[in-house]
Amino acid sequence: MGKYKDLDVFEERGFLTEEERDELLKRESRILALRRIEESARTEKEFFEVIDIWNRLDDNRERKERAHEIGRPESILEWNSCELSNVSIFNYDKVLDAQRQKGEFIDTIYDNPKGMCQLVTNGFLTEIIDELKQSRKELLYYLVIRDYTTSEYAQVTKTTDRNVRGTRKTAINKVRKEFDRALKCMEEQSLPLTIDERYFLKQGVREEKT
């Protein structure tokens, strides 16, 4: 008990409560017990028991981490839209305002053309969008997230409406092509796909009426 000889002194001086001391001893005891189980494992069954313990510890750790994460649905543009907007056209800024008032700043930090790839939850889409040319990122950011019309964006960038529409089509087609390729790779490896991903893989983009 040499490593714990100072605990009594800490507790007497008010640096450590009795509950904190007990929790510290329990935590150290669990670590020591796990280490002894790992070192004493010899048979296949005993190794599987060690793996089960590791899995339970990982599940508990991930559960605690998820409790501190900010949940985000697939489409950030639809998040709380009914609650936050009383007009027919949904205002994305109201979502950000509501988040900031609650102390949630992640979407605000990435609310720009360069960081918008972080606003999607799918890892493949994040990488695909991040690899787009900067000019196409800016176009998609203002047309898709900021809901600019093609004529408004053309006026700001001093180009033509036709050019904007053509570039938008090219950028979206590239994203869809790369995403389709990623989903096919996942399917070949028997990795799980969501219902929307399976629909996209088999039938393409889902129409609004469906």
Secondary structure, 3 states (H helix, E strand, C coil): CHHHCCHHHHHHCCCCCHHHHHHHHHHHHHHHHHHHHHHHCCCHHHHHHHHHHHHHHHHHHHHHHHHCCCCCCCCHHHCCHHHHCCCCCCCHHHHHHHHHHCCCCHHHHCCCCCCHHHHCCCHHHHHHHHCCCHHHHHHHHHHHHCCCCHHHHHHHHCCCHHHHHHHHHHHHHHHHHHHHHHHHHHHHCCCCCCHHHHHHHHHCCCCCCC
